[in-house]
Structures are given as C-alpha cells and as structure tokens.
C-alpha cells in the first residue's frame, strides 16, 4: 500500500466547485497514490458513520498530510499556549461523550428557540444594508456576519473583536483543508495561540460571563466537573469554527440558488414549507462539509472490500448526498425527492450538535429574504464564481447579487 498521504490534486474533482455537480458510480475505491479508501455511496458512508467502534474518528493532520510541520506547530503552542486535546470531532467514546453531554445543554430545542428573536434582529439589520437594485457581495454582507455574530454571542466576544474571531476561524479551516502550505500551518498555529489567550481571560473570570452562554457553561465545567483548561479551550475552538462556517456556506449556496434557478424564489414563497425544504435541499445538494475521515480499528470488510486495520477512509458526504440509489433526483423542491436523509450534519454520536441552531438561522434568514425580494440576480457569470479549495469544506468566496423588492 502506498503511504497514507492525502494530496489535494489527487481528489480535485471532489474539492471545490465540481464535486457537488457529479456522483461517482464507484461506491468505494482506493487511491493508488495515497492508499486512502474513498467512500462515496450513501449506504456505505452511513454504515461507517454509524459504527465508531470499527471506524475511529481519531485522525490527525500528520496522518493525512505527510509534510505537515508537526514539530514547528507544537513548538508554537508550547511557547505561547497549550496543545490541543481531543474533544468532539476527532474523538471516540467514551471520552467523546463527556464533552458532547456538556455542549448538548446549550443547543437544546428550547434554548435555540429562545435565540430566535436575537437572530431575527441580526437578519433585519443585515438586510437593511442591502439596498434595492444595488450589487452587494452577500457572502460578505449577510452570510458571514449572521452566524459569526450568533456564535460570538455564545462566546462572549464583543462586536469589536468579530474580525479577530473570523481570522482565527479562517486560518484554522485553511489548515484542516489538507491543501495548506507550511506557512499557512504556522500562521494557523499562531492564530490558535491568540484564540487561546483571548478565551483564557474569559474562562478565568466566569462571574463576568453572560449566564446561559456556551462559554459560561464551559467555564463552569472547569470548576464543577474538572475540565482542564486545555479541554475547555479545545472545545471552544472547535465550536467557534463549527458554529458559523457551515451556516455561512449553506446560506450563500441557498442565496445563489434563489438567484439562478428559474422560478425557485416564487416557489419557495408560495409553499408553506418552502423555506424549510430549501434549507434541507441546499444542505444536501451543496454540502458545506464535503467529507470526513475515519481510521479502521481492526480488519473489516466494507462494500465487498477487505480493509486492514489502520486503513484511512475518506467519507465523501457530498457524493453520498447525491447517490441515485437513495435520492430520486437532485432538483430543489422536487416533488419526487425528500432531502431528509442527507448526511451533511453527520450521523449518530458525531451528528452536529449545532444542527438545530444552524437550521433556525438559515430558516430565519431565508424567510426574511424571500419576504423582502421579488427577484434576485447574480451580478457575474456563474463560471466566474470562486469557492474555497478544500477537501473538508465548500464555500463561495464572493456572491455579488442585486435584488428587486416586493411591492408593498
């Protein structure tokens, strides 16, 4: 077997723009150069996600990227902060459950509903700055600030520090996309240390934190449940990223669809469940998380192939979400297809903790857009749009749109 090294070029059709538009007829195949097994069908991806005993989440950048500067990155953290520890995404039971149980207290359905008035206020503020007839980069003006401001509230981050929060998150995402250079990894490490120092000030002053927020809960866990500072910081860092990046991506994709798919805006407006269906269809067809990685814990047979222990699997969520064996078609608001079984939020014990919040943010934002605009237009050719180049995430870098208001 070749070295288990993932190269962006080896999977170019699965990263960035082209991947969501196609589906492979090979549900499981092995990359000859890297030795990694690529899992693409809905059934097999679901099978792997549902079995954390056979398929471990404990992957590392050193395993997936052979030139990852591990020693340099570690030195940066040791000199200015603490080494990250496993909490949610790259952790397995039983340790994983300890962290998930803590965070689940924040993202209950009732707590999320209590956040809705604040979300509506943010959306109203953002849309008020989108003038009729003018071209606006809505990725920057709407899709980024909405979830960023929501997660900032949960982290007790002031509006004046939103730029730093976005920079820390962007840097971390670039590092885990498996196309990062040595310099980008080192910059990400320095940003990680900045984040740690910033959040430590809050964790060490729990009385000053807004009650009921995520950061207040994590700070209390340090005192009441023995969470170390490294565990607290690792958990908050992961939730900072997950708390807004996927929502940003999905919101931009949905707005793109409303501007480019004929009659879609009116169909969404006319159907009582139109916005909810648009959210789920967009999550499925424009998966914000393109893929996840797993490692086999023992020899296993998957999809008719015998895999050894420690085999690396790349689970392609974007492909699984378009599997014709599971979904009749890939049309938005299709009468023949429900997107309820999509895997964009994962499955099982690693199902996205913030899925309820993400859905509500998307529903509130898109409901407001549909109510305000009768027409949306893309201000440049579709082929000119640019996306992040990553094996993990997919997001529009810019989305210039103009809109016509509905008649009063």
NORDA-V839139 format. One record per residue. RES is the residue in one small letter. SS is DSSP state (helix for helix, strand for strand, loop for the rest). Layout:
# NORDA-V839139
res=[RES & RES]
ss=[SS & SS]
This chain:
# NORDA-V839139
res=[x & x & x & x & x & x & x & x & x & x & x & x & x & x & x & x & x & x & x & x & x & x & x & x & x & x & x & x & x & x & x & x & x & x & x & x & x & x & x & x & x & x & x & x & x & x & x & x & x & x & x & x & x & x & x & x & x & x & x & x & x & x & x & x & x & x & x & x & x & x & x & x & x & x & x & x & x & x & x & x & x & x & x & x & x & x & x & x & x & x & x & x & x & x & x & x & x & x & x & x & x & x & x & x & x & x & x & x & x & x & x & x & x & x & x & x & x & x & x & x & x & x & x & x & x & x & x & x & x & x & x & x & x & x & x & x & x & x & x & x & x & x & x & x & x & x & x & x & x & x & x & x & x & x & x & x & x & x & x & x & x & x & x & x & x & x & x & x & x & x & x & x & x & x & x & x & x & x & x & x & x & x & x & x & x & x & x & x & x & x & x & x & x & x & x & x & x & x & x & x & x & x & x & x & x & x & x & x & x & x & x & x & x & x & x & x & x & x & x & x & x & x & x & x & x & x & x & x & x & x & x & x & x & x & x & x & x & x & x & x & x & x & x & x & x & x & x & x & x & x & x & x & x & x & x & x & x & x & x & x & x & x & x & x & x & x & x & x & x & x & x & x & x & x & x & x & x & x & x & x & x & x & x & x & x & x & x & x & x & x & x & x & x & x & x & x & x & x & x & x & x & x & x & x & x & x & x & x & x & x & x & x & x & x & x & x & x & x & x & x & x & x & x & x & x & x & x & x & x & x & x & x & x & x & x & x & x & x & x & x & x & x & x & x & x & x & x & x & x & x & x & x & x & x & x & x & x & x & x & x & x & x & x & x & x & x & x & x & x & x & x & x & x & x & x & x & x & x & x & x & x & x & x & x & x & x & x & x & x & x & x & x & x & x & x & x & x & x & x & x & x & x & x & x & x & x & x & x]
ss=[loop & loop & loop & loop & loop & loop & loop & helix & helix & helix & helix & helix & helix & helix & loop & loop & loop & loop & helix & helix & helix & loop & loop & loop & loop & loop & loop & strand & strand & strand & loop & loop & loop & loop & loop & loop & strand & strand & strand & loop & loop & helix & helix & helix & helix & helix & helix & helix & helix & loop & loop & loop & loop & loop & strand & strand & loop & loop & loop & loop & helix & helix & helix & helix & loop & loop & loop & loop & loop & helix & helix & helix & helix & helix & helix & helix & helix & helix & helix & helix & loop & loop & loop & loop & loop & loop & loop & loop & loop & loop & loop & loop & loop & loop & helix & helix & helix & helix & helix & helix & helix & helix & helix & loop & loop & loop & loop & loop & helix & helix & helix & helix & helix & helix & helix & helix & helix & helix & helix & helix & helix & helix & helix & helix & helix & helix & helix & helix & loop & loop & loop & loop & loop & loop & loop & strand & strand & helix & helix & helix & helix & helix & helix & helix & helix & helix & helix & helix & helix & helix & helix & helix & helix & helix & loop & loop & loop & loop & helix & helix & helix & helix & helix & helix & helix & helix & helix & helix & helix & helix & helix & helix & helix & helix & helix & helix & loop & loop & loop & loop & loop & helix & helix & helix & helix & helix & helix & helix & helix & helix & helix & helix & helix & helix & helix & helix & helix & helix & helix & helix & helix & helix & helix & loop & loop & helix & helix & helix & loop & loop & loop & loop & loop & helix & helix & helix & helix & helix & helix & helix & helix & helix & helix & helix & loop & loop & loop & loop & helix & helix & helix & helix & helix & helix & helix & helix & helix & helix & helix & helix & helix & helix & loop & loop & helix & helix & helix & helix & helix & helix & helix & helix & helix & helix & helix & helix & helix & helix & helix & helix & loop & loop & loop & helix & helix & helix & helix & helix & helix & helix & loop & loop & loop & helix & helix & helix & helix & helix & helix & helix & helix & helix & helix & helix & helix & loop & loop & loop & strand & loop & strand & strand & strand & strand & strand & strand & loop & loop & loop & strand & strand & strand & loop & loop & strand & strand & strand & loop & loop & loop & loop & strand & strand & strand & strand & strand & helix & helix & helix & helix & loop & loop & loop & loop & loop & loop & loop & loop & loop & loop & loop & loop & loop & loop & loop & loop & loop & loop & loop & loop & loop & loop & loop & loop & loop & loop & loop & helix & helix & helix & loop & loop & loop & loop & helix & helix & helix & helix & helix & helix & helix & helix & helix & helix & helix & helix & helix & helix & helix & helix & helix & helix & strand & strand & strand & strand & strand & strand & loop & loop & loop & helix & helix & helix & loop & loop & strand & loop & loop & loop & loop & loop & strand & loop & loop & strand & loop & loop & loop & strand & strand & strand & strand & strand & strand & loop & loop & loop]
